[in-house]
Amino acid sequence: MQTNTPAPNLIAYDPAKHAELLASYCLSAQPGERLLVAGGLGSVPLMQELTRALLRRGARPAVQLSYPGQAEDFAEFASDAVLDAHHPADLADVEAMDGSMRLLTPEDARDVDAARRARHLKSLAPLAAARARKKWGLTLYPTAHAAQQAGMTGPEFDDFVMRAMFLDRPDPVAAWGEIRETQARIIERLTRADVVRIEAPGTDLTLRVGGRIWANSDGKRNMPSGEVFTGPLEDSAEGFVTFTIPASYQGRMVRGARLEFRAGEVVNATAEEGQDVLLAALNTDAGARRLGELGIGTNFGIQHPTGNILFDEKIGGTVHLALGKSYPETGGVNASAIHWDLITDLRTGGRLSLDGEIVQEKGVFRI
């Protein structure tokens, strides 16, 4: 991302190291596999290195490049026919892939009608579902916009990204193995629970998770990662929650979102900033008003919000709730075109209880 020399003790971003981790660990690329590599123009250095890494493994990379503002152009200029329905050839192409890796390339987004963006996203739901049935991964290329959003200089953000992926270590794959083992111990306790209660200033929410499966997110899909998650029972959410960490949706920032649930459904929603975006997301379809995920951040190496969900939902001492689509491997059945993670911080006075027993307080696990 940056060409200037990093300050002392800061690690420079290395797209070749990043690409090698994605190809060998996240995708486990095999000879003959057709693998989609999709990202914005800004991610070309990583896209090139990942393509090379896949080719060395005998895979067949299919590169998909998008220009800055492409999503906004679709929402603003597309006819109703294009906005509301995908082309069959697009779905066929996704189904012909053996897997995919998306390179998030944060850029400044212009303001467009949130409802039209929601319509376009809904039309792409079958493509997203087809991708999810194959192996897939998601990572971030460090852009100047992402650094600014995180409140860091370019070299500082490069260093942050490298360390978050354990690319500062001699054996990053072994480091992710350690994360997997730690999270497995947490899951042992979570699996025995039914009722989860989240308490914090502005939050008192209960969910049921009995019979659902907790997933161990160890960097195979999200890079970086560091969370455990499940799909709560779709009609179980009761109470209210305030999301204290800002979240971006379709390029727009939402701050101070507060949701009230009854019988699993959002019955009231407000936000200090971006309320139109919040309401547009909730109105995407019926499933958008129910929860598809409860996640618990376990990565205590990530401590400061960056404005990017890939990092922020992993912060140790936070929980996140996703509106919309469930992950089938958790046993969740909620269907929606959206899957939007919103985060609340428990480190400054919150607690997490399982069947009445406090298992985390002020961000510190008692497990």
C-alpha positions in Angstrom: 0.0 0.0 0.0 2.6 2.5 1.0 6.0 3.1 -0.7 7.5 5.2 2.2 10.0 3.5 4.5 8.2 2.3 7.7 9.2 3.7 11.1 11.5 1.7 13.3 9.9 -1.4 14.8 7.0 -1.2 12.3 6.6 -4.1 9.9 6.2 -3.3 6.2 3.2 -4.8 4.4 4.4 -7.8 2.3 1.8 -8.9 -0.3 3.9 -12.1 -1.1 3.7 -13.3 2.5 0.0 -12.5 2.6 -0.7 -14.3 -0.6 1.2 -17.4 0.5 -0.9 -17.7 3.7 -4.1 -17.3 1.7 -3.2 -19.9 -0.9 -1.6 -22.5 1.3 -3.6 -22.2 4.6 -6.9 -20.4 3.8 -7.8 -21.9 0.4 -5.5 -25.0 0.6 -5.3 -24.7 -3.2 -5.2 -28.0 -5.0 -4.0 -28.8 -8.6 -6.8 -28.2 -11.2 -9.1 -26.2 -8.9 -10.7 -23.1 -10.5 -10.5 -20.4 -7.8 -12.0 -17.0 -8.0 -9.8 -14.1 -6.9 -11.9 -10.9 -6.6 -10.9 -7.4 -5.5 -10.7 -3.7 -6.2 -8.1 -2.0 -8.4 -6.2 -1.0 -5.3 -5.5 -4.6 -4.4 -3.6 -5.4 -7.5 -0.3 -6.1 -5.7 -1.9 -8.7 -3.5 -4.0 -10.0 -6.4 -0.9 -10.5 -8.5 0.9 -12.4 -5.7 -2.1 -14.5 -4.9 -2.5 -15.4 -8.6 1.1 -16.5 -8.8 0.9 -18.5 -5.6 -2.2 -20.4 -6.9 -0.5 -21.0 -10.3 2.5 -22.5 -8.5 0.1 -25.0 -6.9 -1.4 -26.0 -10.2 -4.7 -24.2 -9.5 -6.6 -22.2 -12.2 -7.2 -18.6 -10.8 -10.0 -16.6 -12.3 -9.4 -12.9 -11.6 -12.3 -10.5 -11.1 -11.3 -6.8 -10.8 -13.7 -4.0 -9.8 -13.2 -0.3 -10.1 -13.8 2.2 -7.2 -17.4 3.2 -7.1 -18.7 0.2 -9.1 -21.2 -0.9 -6.5 -22.5 2.7 -6.2 -22.9 2.9 -10.0 -25.0 -0.2 -10.1 -27.3 1.2 -7.3 -27.6 4.6 -8.9 -27.8 3.9 -12.7 -29.2 0.4 -13.1 -32.7 -0.2 -14.5 -35.1 -2.0 -12.3 -34.6 -5.2 -14.3 -30.9 -5.1 -13.7 -31.2 -4.0 -10.1 -33.7 -6.6 -9.0 -32.5 -9.8 -10.8 -29.1 -11.4 -11.4 -28.2 -12.8 -14.8 -28.2 -16.6 -15.1 -24.7 -16.6 -16.6 -23.3 -14.9 -13.4 -24.7 -17.7 -11.2 -23.4 -20.4 -13.6 -19.9 -18.9 -13.4 -20.0 -18.9 -9.6 -21.2 -22.5 -9.6 -18.4 -23.5 -11.9 -15.8 -22.3 -9.3 -14.2 -24.6 -6.7 -13.7 -21.8 -4.3 -13.1 -18.0 -3.9 -11.1 -15.4 -2.1 -12.4 -11.9 -1.9 -9.9 -9.1 -1.3 -11.6 -6.2 0.6 -10.2 -3.0 -0.8 -11.7 -0.2 1.4 -12.2 3.1 -0.5 -14.2 6.2 0.1 -17.8 5.5 -1.0 -20.1 8.2 -2.3 -23.6 8.4 -0.9 -26.3 6.6 -2.9 -29.9 5.6 -2.1 -29.6 2.9 0.6 -32.9 1.2 -0.4 -31.6 0.7 -4.0 -28.4 -0.8 -2.8 -30.4 -3.1 -0.6 -32.4 -4.2 -3.7 -29.3 -4.9 -5.6 -27.8 -6.9 -2.8 -31.0 -9.0 -2.6 -30.8 -9.8 -6.3 -27.3 -11.2 -5.7 -28.3 -13.5 -2.8 -28.3 -16.7 -5.0 -24.7 -15.9 -6.1 -23.7 -15.5 -2.4 -25.4 -18.7 -1.5 -23.6 -20.6 -4.3 -20.2 -19.2 -3.2 -20.9 -20.2 0.4 -21.4 -23.9 -0.7 -17.8 -24.0 -1.9 -14.6 -23.2 0.1 -14.3 -19.4 0.5 -12.1 -16.8 2.1 -12.1 -13.1 2.9 -9.2 -10.8 3.6 -8.3 -7.1 3.4 -5.7 -5.3 1.4 -4.5 -2.3 3.4 -5.5 0.9 1.6 -4.8 4.5 2.5 -8.6 4.9 3.2 -8.6 2.0 5.6 -5.6 3.4 7.5 -7.3 6.8 7.7 -10.6 5.2 8.9 -8.6 3.4 11.6 -6.9 6.6 12.7 -3.5 5.3 11.8 -0.7 6.3 9.4 -0.2 4.1 6.4 2.9 2.4 7.9 1.1 1.9 11.2 -1.8 0.2 9.6 0.4 -2.0 7.5 2.1 -3.1 10.7 -1.3 -3.7 12.3 -2.5 -5.8 9.4 0.7 -7.9 9.3 0.6 -8.6 13.1 -3.1 -9.4 13.1 -2.5 -12.2 10.5 0.6 -13.4 12.5 2.8 -12.6 9.5 5.3 -11.1 11.9 6.0 -14.7 13.1 8.3 -17.3 11.6 5.4 -19.8 11.3 2.0 -18.1 10.9 0.2 -21.4 10.4 1.4 -22.7 13.7 0.2 -19.5 15.4 -3.3 -20.0 13.9 -3.2 -23.6 15.3 -2.7 -22.1 18.8 -5.7 -19.9 18.3 -7.8 -22.9 17.2 -6.8 -24.8 20.4 -7.7 -21.9 22.7 -11.0 -21.4 21.0 -11.8 -25.1 21.2 -11.6 -24.9 25.0 -14.0 -22.0 25.1 -16.4 -23.9 22.8 -16.4 -26.9 25.2 -18.2 -24.6 27.8 -20.4 -22.8 25.3 -21.7 -26.1 23.8 -23.3 -27.0 27.2 -25.3 -23.7 27.3 -28.8 -22.9 26.3 -29.6 -19.3 27.4 -27.1 -16.6 26.7 -27.5 -13.2 28.3 -25.6 -10.1 27.2 -25.6 -7.2 29.6 -23.9 -3.8 29.2 -24.9 -0.1 29.4 -27.9 0.2 27.0 -28.0 -3.6 26.5 -29.9 -6.4 28.1 -30.5 -9.2 25.6 -31.2 -12.9 26.0 -30.8 -15.6 23.2 -31.1 -19.3 23.1 -28.4 -21.5 21.6 -29.3 -25.0 22.9 -28.7 -27.6 20.2 -26.8 -25.3 17.9 -23.2 -25.8 16.9 -20.4 -23.4 17.8 -17.9 -22.8 15.0 -14.1 -22.3 15.6 -13.0 -19.5 13.4 -9.3 -20.0 13.0 -8.4 -17.9 10.0 -9.5 -20.4 7.3 -12.3 -18.2 6.1 -11.6 -14.8 7.6 -8.0 -13.7 7.6 -7.4 -12.4 10.2 -9.8 -14.1 12.5 -10.2 -15.0 16.2 -13.8 -15.6 17.2 -16.3 -18.4 18.0 -19.8 -18.1 16.7 -23.2 -19.9 16.3 -26.6 -19.4 15.0 -29.1 -18.5 17.8 -32.6 -20.0 17.7 -34.4 -17.7 15.3 -37.3 -16.8 17.6 -35.4 -16.5 20.8 -34.0 -13.0 20.9 -35.7 -10.9 23.7 -34.7 -7.5 24.9 -32.5 -4.7 23.5 -29.0 -4.1 22.5 -26.9 -1.0 21.8 -24.0 -1.4 19.4 -21.1 0.7 20.8 -18.6 0.1 18.0 -19.4 1.9 14.7 -20.1 -0.4 11.7 -20.0 0.1 8.0 -22.7 -1.1 5.7 -22.5 -0.8 1.9 -19.9 1.9 2.3 -21.9 4.0 4.9 -21.0 4.2 8.6 -23.7 3.5 11.2 -23.1 4.7 14.8 -25.0 4.2 18.0 -27.4 1.6 16.5 -30.0 0.3 19.0 -32.3 -2.7 18.3 -35.2 -4.0 20.3 -36.2 -7.7 19.8 -39.4 -9.5 20.5 -39.8 -13.2 19.8 -36.6 -13.0 17.7 -37.6 -10.1 15.5 -36.5 -6.5 15.5 -39.5 -4.4 16.5 -37.7 -1.1 16.9 -34.5 0.3 15.5 -32.7 3.6 15.9 -29.2 5.0 15.2 -27.4 8.1 16.1 -25.9 8.2 12.6 -27.0 6.3 9.5 -30.5 5.4 10.5 -31.6 5.3 6.9 -29.0 2.7 6.2 -30.0 0.7 9.2 -33.7 0.7 8.2 -32.9 -0.1 4.6 -30.9 -3.1 5.7 -33.7 -4.3 8.0 -36.2 -3.9 5.2 -34.2 -6.0 2.7 -36.4 -9.1 3.3 -38.2 -10.8 6.2 -35.0 -12.6 7.4 -33.1 -9.3 7.8 -35.0 -8.6 11.0 -33.8 -11.8 12.7 -30.4 -12.8 13.9 -28.3 -15.2 11.9 -25.2 -15.2 14.2 -24.0 -14.7 17.7 -20.2 -14.2 17.8 -17.7 -13.8 20.6 -14.4 -12.0 19.8 -11.3 -13.8 21.1 -8.4 -12.0 19.4 -6.9 -10.0 22.2 -4.1 -8.9 19.8 -6.7 -6.6 18.2 -7.7 -4.0 20.7 -8.7 -0.9 18.8 -11.7 -0.5 16.4 -10.7 0.2 12.9 -14.1 0.8 11.3 -13.7 -2.5 9.4 -15.8 -5.4 10.5 -13.1 -8.0 9.4 -11.0 -6.8 12.3 -13.5 -5.2 14.7 -15.7 -8.3 15.3 -12.6 -10.2 16.4 -11.7 -7.8 19.2 -11.3 -9.8 22.4 -13.9 -8.8 24.9 -16.6 -7.9 22.4 -19.7 -9.7 21.1 -21.3 -9.3 17.7 -24.7 -10.1 16.4 -25.4 -10.5 12.7 -28.7 -9.5 11.1 -29.8 -11.9 8.4 -28.4 -15.0 6.9 -27.3 -17.9 9.2 -24.3 -20.1 8.5 -25.7 -23.6 7.9 -22.8 -25.3 9.7 -24.1 -23.8 13.0 -27.6 -25.3 12.6 -29.1 -21.8 11.9 -31.9 -21.7 9.4 -32.5 -18.0 9.0 -32.5 -17.0 5.3 -31.8 -13.5 4.0 -29.8 -11.6 1.4 -27.9 -9.8 4.1 -25.5 -10.9 6.8 -24.4 -7.7 8.7 -22.4 -7.9 11.9 -22.9 -5.3 14.6 -20.6 -5.1 17.6 -21.0 -4.2 21.3 -18.0 -3.8 23.6 -18.2 -5.6 27.0 -14.8 -4.4 28.2 -16.0 -1.3 29.9 -18.8 -2.7 32.1 -20.5 -5.6 30.3 -20.9 -9.2 31.0 -21.8 -12.5 29.3 -23.8 -15.2 31.1 -24.6 -18.8 30.2 -27.7 -20.2 31.9 -27.2 -17.6 34.7 -23.5 -18.2 35.2 -21.2 -15.3 34.4 -18.5 -16.5 32.0 -17.0 -13.2 30.9 -17.0 -9.9 32.7 -15.4 -6.6 31.5 -14.0 -8.6 28.6 -12.2 -11.1 30.7 -13.1 -14.8 30.4 -13.8 -16.8 33.5 -13.8 -20.1 31.6 
